[in-house]
Amino acid sequence: MSLPPSPPVRPGTICWDQWARNFPDEVALVGGHSCAEQQRLGNCPQVIEQCGKTCGWCSDELGISLEDAIKQRQAALLSATLSFESREGKILLEDRVFHIKGINWFGSEGPNGVPNGLQQRSIRDLMGFLKKNDFNAIRLPFNHADVLANKHIYHVNTELNPELIGVTYLQMLHRIAQLAAEAGLLVLLTLHRVAPDEWPGDGLWYSKAVPEAKVLNSWSVIASQFCREWNIFAVDLQNEPWTATWGRNQPTDWNKAAERLGNHVLDHCGRWLIFVEGVGGKGGAPQCDPDCESQGLFWGENLLGVRSAPVVLSNPKKLVYSPHTC
């Protein structure tokens, strides 16, 4: 068995010790499971010869780029998916700090059912613009009603976007994610509306037309359909649940709903990050009593309730608190 190739130690690449943790069986071929152990055994020359890497440490604070992470996965012949975690207030990619520079691409959550601008420009053109300007992620909204109905889409210039000829709502989301992957861009799927015509709606994660049972069914569809797309790395469970409560032991408690929805998603796709937004001033959390609304808390940014009633997921490393600010 030969050791997987590994790039030299430098900012933005994985260090020897992290590489060793990823490949314990291969590292055992040259003895030891850390750089210090390699040095003690006198194996560093062999490591250099077999994997082109010197023994050394580098700081997690240096961070990692999406391009380097993809190259590392490809070079190491690992699975196509990337490993994201949330830890100590940071998002980690391949165990290194990762900074998201993304855009919101609105439209597919609303009545037209497609991202804005596709009458005038092509998806490939827009992806190229994002890449040229050093973006690395797209926040792509959807709604539960259209996921469950999955009808054919319209309102798009198919001469500019032949990939979208005759496709359904879910197929459209697939095509966008796949074209984003070709451009090396990540995708965060966000539930922006319960139904396309419900905005701002009741400000909850469900409605009379789409009760929580259907919401869970929609998330099952999303997870089963899109978990295999390597660049879809996270989901935002609900955009701005502005009338929900938090930690009040009420049926409208968003923290408990986020646990139910988040764990349901993780049961279907355990690798995704789960973004949980805050609530608003109406309802709010006990920490802002007696009058939460007067404190000017914007929809989705009120996370005060986390202090006493944190969201508990089956895998806490997948939880990302995501305040929605104006």
C-alpha positions, 0 to 999 in steps of 0.5 A: 500500500502506498501513502496518499499524496499530500501537499507541502505544509503551508497556510491553507493546507492540511498539516502532517498531524491532521493528515496522520489522523485522517490516514492512521493505517497508512501512517502506520506504515512508516511508524507513529501517529504524529510528527513528534513520533515520526521524529523520535523514530527517525522516519521523517526522511521516509515520510518526505520520500513517500508523501512529499511532506516535511514534518511540521505543525501549522496553526488552525487559525491560518484557515483553509480555502475551499479550493485547497480543501477540494484538492486535498480530498481529491489528492487523498482519494477520499469521498467527494463530500467535504467535512464541515463542523461548527466548533467554538463559534467557528465553522471548520472545513477539514478541521480548519477554520473556514470563512464563508463569502456568499450571496443570497440568490432570491426568487425560487422561494416566491411565486415565480419559482426560479431564481431571479435574473434567469430571464436575462442571464445564464446560470453559468454566467452568474456562477462565473461572476461569483467565482471571479469576485472570490465568492465561495457560497450561494444561499439558495432559498426554497419553499415547502409547498413547491418541494412537495408539489414539484411542478415544472418551472417556467419564467426562465429564458431557456435559450440562455439556460438550456439546462432548465428546459422541461425541468421540475422544481427539484430538478432545477435546484439540482441543476443549479447546485451542479453548475455551482459545483462545476464552478467550485461554489458551495450551496446553502439551502434555506427554507425561506417561505412555507409556501410561495405566496406566504410572505411574511405569512404567520412568521412560523415554520408551518402554516394551516396549509402546510402543517409540521407533518408536511414540513418534515416530509419536505425536509425528507425530500430535500435531504434524500434528493440533495445529500449526494451533492457534495457542494451542498454543505448546509441547510437553514431550517427557517428564514426569520421565524419572527413571531415564534417564541423561544424557551417559553414552553409554548407550542410556538417555541422555535428552539424545540421546533429547530431540534425536531427539524434539525435532528430529522434532517441529520437522520437523513443527511448526517454531514450537513450543517444545520443553521438555526436563526433567531426569533423576533421581538414578538413572542421572543425569549424570556431574556428580553421581557417584559417588552421584547418588541420595544427593544428593536430586535430584527426578525431572525436576530433574537437569539437571547433564549440560547442562554437558557434554552439552547438547541440540542441536536443529535450531533452538536458539531453540526449546529450553527446559530445564524442571526438574521440581521438587516 
